[in-house]
């Protein structure tokens, strides 16, 4: 602030800023008292301020008798006259006059001039103060934004760059960060022999500390997953390593699933994360519940492990809080039941994601302040498309346990119920399916319970086809010879070996193919009568 | 299709030993069949009639057991007869040529009649 030749100095009252940092004043060599900008604040409760709120107009300092530290200091500094700057009932500054250079007294004209000046100057001073405050607030916002940007960058580098590609499987992901960084992340881990690890996790808190915990957790989970097999063990190990180092009151919820894309078995464990949903192609939505505490709270935790088999067309949905806890303008939460309902009304697959997002947008309305990251992951076991002219009536897997051919027969009979088959054709098909499934279970899959036999039933306008697939494609396909009953009766041949022969005689066509890994037996029955 | 374990009842009428079968015939039922055959054929040289009236399911391993039974009967020069087969399983007996070696009848009465006539 400039001084005038008559020795005025202009001293704006600085409001105590909201942060404790004192604003800086320009440093300069201390000029004579008349020219300085007084670099100190008046305390908010100082009686001088209260006095000035009730007495506008210049006043001689020596005439005031207040127990005011500010007044005492003004007197010490040689101030003779003080005129308050009042704006909207608040004292925003003081004009302080020291001794005139001429050492003359201040006249009443001088005092009137001073009063006019104070009235004019007060609003301008107030505006300058407001501008200053806004600048400071802008600096602070910029600082926070920078930290959030750093955290967001850390977070983004941790997310997978690509979605895994697996034949017969479709994987989709959607990550929608909140304005303030929250702690969602997801990851895919390529374990050996076709298994795929899928992680979805949520770190409490926001900003750079949360982002660093996320980076640590991700690395821990990867290291554990590559070494240990069982999802429960992986979470337990990650939890034990995370506990000592995680900042207090922070924790990570995490769902870890291992998908065997060859057998469609999903094994999963959950550390306090939202439970995944399984949309069954055959109908219905299942909750996948496994119990466990979030990571980072208490060491020595154990995590329940569960398993589920995905049938063709089934979709697994993993998601984060941001979906379930989204609020509408009436402050109601979307909630688990609603989400489950939304899944149920949709057929599944990657398209489930845009469906859920559209429903979410409809629920929250256009002015939604997204509070939390929204992360959605879908994993679908696909049904392979049939050849032209054929449609799939149904597909299913059966564990390779002795006797399960009876289940195969029953399910196939259900699936063909609408087709124009004679009772004789149905009986023959039942025998053929039973025998082919028995072969798949015993010879193809060696009775291994975790390697299923896969059965598909297809129909065309004039034919029905049942496809039975096992994992014995490495072995040679036996050439079907007609069994010699007489040799068997004479004890020259085993009484067994009727399976393939029966199948061939029960259906119109039987083909056997192998792709090196799988045997596929296809049974075809011609439909008599009208097209379906 | 609920699977049912095999139950075998052995009876005797003059000139024929009857084994009435109820349930499913697959490879796991060898003991049941062989024991029934042994009980039916003890101390006599009569033909054996397998009554399949109560059987709803026979698979290829079950066929193999019947082949084994037939081989045992032929060794003893004992005719093995069958009755009560559904149309489907009668067809299977024909395809496998079992019916060339085991005479089949619609029911027990016809089988016993033919057997005692022959005997």
Boltz contact constraints between the chains, C-beta under 6 A:
constraints:
  - contact:
      token1: [A, 406]
      token2: [B, 1]
      max_distance: 6.0
  - contact:
      token1: [A, 406]
      token2: [B, 3]
      max_distance: 6.0
  - contact:
      token1: [A, 409]
      token2: [B, 1]
      max_distance: 6.0
  - contact:
      token1: [A, 410]
      token2: [B, 1]
      max_distance: 6.0
  - contact:
      token1: [A, 427]
      token2: [B, 88]
      max_distance: 6.0
  - contact:
      token1: [A, 434]
      token2: [B, 59]
      max_distance: 6.0
  - contact:
      token1: [A, 435]
      token2: [B, 60]
      max_distance: 6.0
  - contact:
      token1: [A, 485]
      token2: [B, 97]
      max_distance: 6.0
  - contact:
      token1: [A, 488]
      token2: [B, 67]
      max_distance: 6.0
  - contact:
      token1: [A, 489]
      token2: [B, 71]
      max_distance: 6.0
  - contact:
      token1: [A, 495]
      token2: [B, 64]
      max_distance: 6.0
  - contact:
      token1: [A, 495]
      token2: [B, 67]
      max_distance: 6.0
  - contact:
      token1: [A, 495]
      token2: [B, 68]
      max_distance: 6.0
  - contact:
      token1: [A, 496]
      token2: [B, 64]
      max_distance: 6.0
  - contact:
      token1: [A, 498]
      token2: [B, 60]
      max_distance: 6.0
  - contact:
      token1: [A, 498]
      token2: [B, 63]
      max_distance: 6.0
  - contact:
      token1: [A, 499]
      token2: [B, 60]
      max_distance: 6.0
  - contact:
      token1: [A, 502]
      token2: [B, 60]
      max_distance: 6.0
  - contact:
      token1: [A, 505]
      token2: [B, 95]
      max_distance: 6.0
